[in-house]
Amino acid sequence: MNLKAKTVLVTGANGGVGSALVKALLEKGAAKIYAAARTVAAVQELVQFNPERIVAVPLDITSAASVAAAAEQCVDVNLLINNAGINRCVSLLGRAGLEAAREEMEVNFFGTLAMCRAFAPLLEAKGSGTIVNVCSIIGLVNLPVNGTYCASKAAGHSLLQGMRAELAPRGIRVVGVYPGPVDTKMTAGQEMPKATPVQVASAILTGLERDAEDIFPDPMSQGVHEQLAKNAKQVEKQFAAMIPA
Ligand SMILES: NC(=O)c1ccc[n+]([C@@H]2O[C@H](COP(=O)([O-])OP(=O)(O)OC[C@H]3O[C@@H](n4cnc5c(N)ncnc54)[C@H](OP(=O)(O)O)[C@@H]3O)[C@@H](O)[C@H]2O)c1
């Protein structure tokens, strides 16, 4: 894929990976980048990097009215990057587990599904287009301390596969991104090796330029992906052992 002529919409553009994606797309020469965030104020600083090519869009992906308004404003999009997500960092049996699970599913699954449903017809009308969904490596194997988040990202992975199958005959590519830990607000205060948002954004765009279908953008996600292919049960057991005493 040549990113130069693309009109791109990035959700969660005020977040760590989202704002890095907007800046990286700018450097790659994308024609127009819609930087979507729950409030326009949250992306004002980002827009200042290039007010001619970056356009702020108010978007809450859990609101049907907001998603419909964004689809109306951004009709010229040919690359949609579903990056917005939340992680309540709780276990399945944790005190807030049920509430967290519902909130995470609302954003990570239903919100992403709503975005795909709203934008697929716009891409199809152009004859081609690409949807990128930012999933997670821990959507492929459950990390119990983030048990509810992992379940929502596993749902996101299945959503991606189904979307890919349904949209391929309509000329729309669907690309999955499976990062390991990234140094953003989402992992603040968690001590572990993390990729930077800049590294992840750069790897995502390189993957798109190479027409990759699934992108593992950092060493951690690449390692886990390889291990999963060799022995998924062993990886499950390794991750299960990471539950605190
Ligand atoms: N950080 C990691 O270790 C990691 C690893 C694997 C995958 N990921 C995935 O990478 C993506 C980006 O996360 P990040 O690390 O950059 O975290 P982040 O800094 O917390 O950014 C998340 C973004 O999503 C937005 N968002 C949340 N709920 C939304 C909603 N209902 N409507 C619209 N936007 C919403 C947030 O907006 P507000 O600021 O308004 O809340 C924020 O801009 C997420 O899908 C995440 O699950 C992250």
PDBQT file of the ligand as one rigid body, heavy atoms in Angstrom, charges set to zero:
ROOT
HETATM    1  N1  LIG A 301      -0.553   0.169  25.610  1.00  0.00    +0.000 N 
HETATM    2  C1  LIG A 301      -0.444  -1.143  25.423  1.00  0.00    +0.000 C 
HETATM    3  O1  LIG A 301       0.350  -1.821  26.102  1.00  0.00    +0.000 OA
HETATM    4  C2  LIG A 301      -1.246  -1.821  24.337  1.00  0.00    +0.000 A 
HETATM    5  C3  LIG A 301      -0.921  -3.141  23.994  1.00  0.00    +0.000 A 
HETATM    6  C4  LIG A 301      -1.666  -3.796  23.019  1.00  0.00    +0.000 A 
HETATM    7  C5  LIG A 301      -2.710  -3.143  22.398  1.00  0.00    +0.000 A 
HETATM    8  N2  LIG A 301      -3.009  -1.867  22.757  1.00  0.00    +0.000 N 
HETATM    9  C6  LIG A 301      -4.134  -1.224  22.076  1.00  0.00    +0.000 C 
HETATM   10  O2  LIG A 301      -3.645  -0.083  21.396  1.00  0.00    +0.000 OA
HETATM   11  C7  LIG A 301      -4.706   0.860  21.237  1.00  0.00    +0.000 C 
HETATM   12  C8  LIG A 301      -4.210   2.235  21.659  1.00  0.00    +0.000 C 
HETATM   13  O3  LIG A 301      -3.987   2.226  23.062  1.00  0.00    +0.000 OA
HETATM   14  P1  LIG A 301      -2.873   3.130  23.779  1.00  0.00    +0.000 P 
HETATM   15  O4  LIG A 301      -1.864   2.202  24.322  1.00  0.00    +0.000 OA
HETATM   16  O5  LIG A 301      -2.456   4.231  22.883  1.00  0.00    +0.000 OA
HETATM   17  O6  LIG A 301      -3.695   3.649  25.027  1.00  0.00    +0.000 OA
HETATM   18  P2  LIG A 301      -4.220   5.114  25.421  1.00  0.00    +0.000 P 
HETATM   19  O7  LIG A 301      -3.094   6.069  25.423  1.00  0.00    +0.000 OA
HETATM   20  O8  LIG A 301      -5.005   4.899  26.663  1.00  0.00    +0.000 OA
HETATM   21  O9  LIG A 301      -5.184   5.485  24.205  1.00  0.00    +0.000 OA
HETATM   22  C9  LIG A 301      -6.456   4.920  24.052  1.00  0.00    +0.000 C 
HETATM   23  C10 LIG A 301      -7.262   5.872  23.207  1.00  0.00    +0.000 C 
HETATM   24  O10 LIG A 301      -8.571   5.333  22.992  1.00  0.00    +0.000 OA
HETATM   25  C11 LIG A 301      -9.506   6.380  23.246  1.00  0.00    +0.000 C 
HETATM   26  N3  LIG A 301     -10.833   5.895  23.609  1.00  0.00    +0.000 N 
HETATM   27  C12 LIG A 301     -11.195   5.176  24.693  1.00  0.00    +0.000 A 
HETATM   28  N4  LIG A 301     -12.521   4.997  24.689  1.00  0.00    +0.000 NA
HETATM   29  C13 LIG A 301     -13.003   5.624  23.586  1.00  0.00    +0.000 A 
HETATM   30  C14 LIG A 301     -14.297   5.789  23.035  1.00  0.00    +0.000 A 
HETATM   31  N5  LIG A 301     -15.397   5.294  23.634  1.00  0.00    +0.000 N 
HETATM   32  N6  LIG A 301     -14.421   6.492  21.873  1.00  0.00    +0.000 NA
HETATM   33  C15 LIG A 301     -13.340   7.002  21.279  1.00  0.00    +0.000 A 
HETATM   34  N7  LIG A 301     -12.094   6.906  21.743  1.00  0.00    +0.000 NA
HETATM   35  C16 LIG A 301     -11.932   6.205  22.898  1.00  0.00    +0.000 A 
HETATM   36  C17 LIG A 301      -8.874   7.170  24.386  1.00  0.00    +0.000 C 
HETATM   37  O11 LIG A 301      -9.508   8.427  24.523  1.00  0.00    +0.000 OA
HETATM   38  P3  LIG A 301      -9.620   9.155  25.978  1.00  0.00    +0.000 P 
HETATM   39  O12 LIG A 301      -8.265   9.779  26.203  1.00  0.00    +0.000 OA
HETATM   40  O13 LIG A 301     -10.710  10.145  25.763  1.00  0.00    +0.000 OA
HETATM   41  O14 LIG A 301      -9.947   8.108  26.971  1.00  0.00    +0.000 OA
HETATM   42  C18 LIG A 301      -7.446   7.243  23.874  1.00  0.00    +0.000 C 
HETATM   43  O15 LIG A 301      -7.315   8.244  22.905  1.00  0.00    +0.000 OA
HETATM   44  C19 LIG A 301      -5.873   0.327  22.068  1.00  0.00    +0.000 C 
HETATM   45  O16 LIG A 301      -6.792  -0.334  21.234  1.00  0.00    +0.000 OA
HETATM   46  C20 LIG A 301      -5.198  -0.672  22.995  1.00  0.00    +0.000 C 
HETATM   47  O17 LIG A 301      -6.084  -1.662  23.460  1.00  0.00    +0.000 OA
HETATM   48  C21 LIG A 301      -2.293  -1.183  23.698  1.00  0.00    +0.000 A 
ENDROOT
TORSDOF 0
